[in-house]
Amino acid sequence: MAIKYKVVKRAEPGVKGGGTIKYHAAATGRKVAKTRDLARMISERCTARPGDVKLVLSELADLVPQLLSEGISVQLDELGILSVTLEVELKDTPEEVNESTIKSLRVQFRADTYLKQKVGLSKFKRVKG
């Protein structure tokens, strides 16, 4: 299967009136594989039943936020690492830094080299936009 893309028109950012129009490829036609779909696909590759796989995936979905909330990063072998990052206000002295200087919390995913390599082998197919 190939990653589908379409051609998208873009104006130059920051140029009044749009400047010179440029074109680029944009991934399109994305579908979503839900937990039930993943459970079925995984069970077809091993001896576990779809219900058992779904139970494990459901527990993983409950456990990951708990671990991240405790400041623990989660490494899923050959997939990547989930961790928490903070968007913060800069202050002049250490004494000025407190909870109120934290603007937001984000969950970051850093893909494993294995995942990057496997996805990097993808083919591409142009579709009408």
C-alpha positions as CSV (number, residue, x, y, z in Angstrom):
1,M,0.0,0.0,0.0
2,A,1.2,3.5,-0.7
3,I,0.9,6.8,1.1
4,K,-1.6,8.9,-0.9
5,Y,-0.8,12.6,-1.5
6,K,-2.3,15.5,-3.3
7,V,-0.8,18.7,-4.7
8,V,-1.6,21.8,-2.6
9,K,-1.2,25.4,-3.6
10,R,0.5,27.7,-1.0
11,A,1.1,31.5,-0.9
12,E,4.4,32.8,0.5
13,P,4.0,33.4,4.2
14,G,4.5,37.0,5.3
15,V,4.2,38.4,1.8
16,K,1.3,40.8,1.3
17,G,-1.1,39.6,-1.4
18,G,0.4,36.1,-1.1
19,G,3.5,36.7,-3.3
20,T,4.6,33.9,-5.6
21,I,2.3,30.8,-5.5
22,K,4.1,27.6,-4.8
23,Y,3.0,24.0,-4.8
24,H,3.8,21.0,-2.5
25,A,2.7,17.5,-1.7
26,A,0.4,16.9,1.2
27,A,-0.6,13.5,2.7
28,T,-4.3,12.8,2.1
29,G,-6.9,10.1,2.5
30,R,-5.9,9.1,6.0
31,K,-8.0,6.5,7.6
32,V,-8.1,5.6,11.3
33,A,-7.4,2.1,12.7
34,K,-9.3,1.9,16.0
35,T,-8.5,-0.3,19.0
36,R,-11.0,-3.0,17.8
37,D,-9.2,-3.0,14.4
38,L,-5.8,-3.2,15.9
39,A,-6.9,-6.0,18.2
40,R,-8.2,-8.0,15.2
41,M,-5.1,-7.4,13.2
42,I,-2.8,-8.3,16.0
43,S,-4.8,-11.5,16.8
44,E,-4.4,-12.6,13.2
45,R,-0.6,-12.5,13.6
46,C,-0.4,-14.5,16.9
47,T,-2.4,-16.9,19.1
48,A,-4.0,-14.3,21.2
49,R,-7.8,-13.7,20.7
50,P,-9.0,-10.3,19.6
51,G,-10.7,-9.7,23.0
52,D,-7.5,-10.5,24.9
53,V,-5.5,-8.1,22.7
54,K,-8.2,-5.4,23.1
55,L,-8.0,-5.8,26.9
56,V,-4.2,-5.3,26.9
57,L,-4.5,-2.2,24.6
58,S,-7.2,-0.8,26.8
59,E,-5.0,-1.3,29.9
60,L,-2.1,0.3,28.1
61,A,-4.3,3.4,27.3
62,D,-5.1,3.7,31.0
63,L,-1.6,3.1,32.3
64,V,0.3,5.5,30.0
65,P,-1.4,8.7,31.2
66,Q,-0.8,7.6,34.8
67,L,2.9,7.0,34.2
68,L,3.3,10.3,32.4
69,S,1.5,12.1,35.2
70,E,4.1,10.7,37.6
71,G,6.9,12.0,35.4
72,I,7.8,8.7,33.9
73,S,8.5,8.4,30.2
74,V,7.1,5.4,28.4
75,Q,9.2,3.6,25.8
76,L,7.3,1.3,23.5
77,D,10.1,-0.8,21.9
78,E,10.4,-0.2,18.1
79,L,7.6,2.4,18.3
80,G,9.0,5.3,20.3
81,I,9.0,7.2,23.6
82,L,6.1,9.1,25.1
83,S,7.1,11.9,27.5
84,V,5.8,15.1,29.0
85,T,7.2,18.5,28.0
86,L,6.3,21.9,29.4
87,E,5.7,25.2,27.7
88,V,7.0,27.8,30.2
89,E,7.5,31.5,30.8
90,L,11.1,32.6,31.2
91,K,12.0,34.4,34.5
92,D,15.1,36.4,35.5
93,T,15.7,34.5,38.8
94,P,15.1,31.0,40.1
95,E,12.9,32.4,42.8
96,E,10.4,33.7,40.3
97,V,9.8,30.2,38.8
98,N,6.8,28.4,40.1
99,E,3.7,26.5,38.9
100,S,2.1,29.7,37.5
101,T,5.0,30.1,35.1
102,I,4.0,26.8,33.4
103,K,1.8,27.7,30.4
104,S,0.9,24.2,29.3
105,L,1.8,20.6,29.4
106,R,2.2,18.6,26.2
107,V,2.7,14.9,25.5
108,Q,5.6,14.4,23.1
109,F,6.1,11.3,21.0
110,R,9.6,10.6,19.7
111,A,9.6,7.9,17.1
112,D,12.0,5.0,17.4
113,T,14.6,4.5,14.6
114,Y,13.0,1.2,13.7
115,L,9.6,2.9,13.1
116,K,11.2,5.7,11.1
117,Q,13.0,3.2,8.9
118,K,9.9,1.0,8.3
119,V,7.7,4.0,7.5
120,G,10.5,5.4,5.4
121,L,10.2,2.4,3.0
122,S,6.7,3.6,2.0
123,K,5.8,4.2,-1.6
124,F,3.8,7.2,-2.7
125,K,0.8,7.5,-4.9
126,R,-0.5,10.9,-6.3
127,V,-4.3,11.3,-6.2
128,K,-6.5,14.0,-7.6
129,G,-7.0,16.8,-5.0
